[in-house]
Amino acid sequence: MEPVDPLISELTGFLKNAREDDLRLLLTSLLTPAEIEALVQRLGILDGLARGTPQREISERLRVGIATVTRGSRVWQKENDLLRRYFPRAK
């Protein structure tokens, strides 16, 4: 098995040039519906945190446990500079 870094580089290169239809096909080919849903939920958590939405409200809106939102909050705090580039609504 190849080291992870070269694979991430290949995936990054693909994502830069991929069309939306290609990305959709890639995701549905590589991930199960449950994995896609989990990814969508995690992005929703980060989006809610960027907007300043209270964690309890995010939990209720996305129907995820508060612990899941808290985990997202820890990621948000740790990787804040990076995430602000992708979630520009952050205060």
LOVEX-458855 format. One record per residue (C-alpha): residue number from 1; x, y, z. Coordinates in pm, whole numbers. Example, Ala and Ser with C-alpha at 12.3 -4.5 7.8 and 13.67 -1.06 7.14 Angstrom:
! residues 2
SITE   guba        X        Y        Z
SITE      1     1230     -450      780
SITE      2     1367     -106      714
! end
This chain:
! residues 91
SITE   guba        X        Y        Z
SITE      1        0        0        0
SITE      2      128      348      -90
SITE      3      196      609      177
SITE      4      -97      840      238
SITE      5       70     1167      134
SITE      6      114     1080     -237
SITE      7     -247      960     -250
SITE      8     -367     1288      -99
SITE      9     -160     1477     -357
SITE     10     -324     1279     -636
SITE     11     -671     1338     -494
SITE     12     -600     1709     -450
SITE     13     -490     1734     -812
SITE     14     -806     1558     -926
SITE     15    -1030     1780     -714
SITE     16     -873     2098     -855
SITE     17     -970     2003    -1208
SITE     18    -1286     1802    -1157
SITE     19    -1631     1908    -1268
SITE     20    -1922     1886    -1026
SITE     21    -2060     1575    -1199
SITE     22    -1721     1407    -1170
SITE     23    -1699     1492     -801
SITE     24    -2046     1354     -741
SITE     25    -1953     1032     -920
SITE     26    -1625     1007     -729
SITE     27    -1796     1050     -393
SITE     28    -2075      804     -467
SITE     29    -1820      553     -601
SITE     30    -1584      575     -305
SITE     31    -1820      636      -14
SITE     32    -2129      462      115
SITE     33    -2449      665      152
SITE     34    -2389      667      529
SITE     35    -2037      804      482
SITE     36    -2163     1076      249
SITE     37    -2433     1168      503
SITE     38    -2170     1185      779
SITE     39    -1955     1412      563
SITE     40    -2253     1638      489
SITE     41    -2332     1653      862
SITE     42    -1974     1743      951
SITE     43    -1972     2019      692
SITE     44    -2305     2139      832
SITE     45    -2157     2147     1181
SITE     46    -1862     2354     1064
SITE     47    -2093     2587      872
SITE     48    -2310     2636     1181
SITE     49    -2007     2705     1396
SITE     50    -1879     2955     1139
SITE     51    -2213     3136     1156
SITE     52    -2197     3147     1536
SITE     53    -2494     2913     1581
SITE     54    -2513     2762     1931
SITE     55    -2402     2401     1949
SITE     56    -2736     2280     2086
SITE     57    -2917     2439     1789
SITE     58    -2675     2278     1541
SITE     59    -2731     1943     1711
SITE     60    -3108     1974     1686
SITE     61    -3111     2107     1329
SITE     62    -2881     1835     1195
SITE     63    -3019     1562     1424
SITE     64    -2675     1469     1553
SITE     65    -2558     1421     1909
SITE     66    -2422     1714     2101
SITE     67    -2093     1520     2138
SITE     68    -2061     1517     1758
SITE     69    -2104     1894     1747
SITE     70    -1859     1936     2034
SITE     71    -1603     1733     1840
SITE     72    -1659     1963     1543
SITE     73    -1613     2260     1771
SITE     74    -1276     2127     1887
SITE     75    -1170     2084     1524
SITE     76    -1295     2438     1452
SITE     77    -1088     2579     1736
SITE     78     -776     2381     1646
SITE     79     -786     2445     1270
SITE     80     -957     2784     1277
SITE     81     -730     2963     1028
SITE     82     -765     2686      772
SITE     83    -1141     2649      816
SITE     84    -1207     3023      791
SITE     85    -1085     3006      431
SITE     86    -1356     2754      348
SITE     87    -1627     2885      578
SITE     88    -1593     3261      525
SITE     89    -1905     3348      725
SITE     90    -1695     3311     1038
SITE     91    -1690     3611     1264
! end
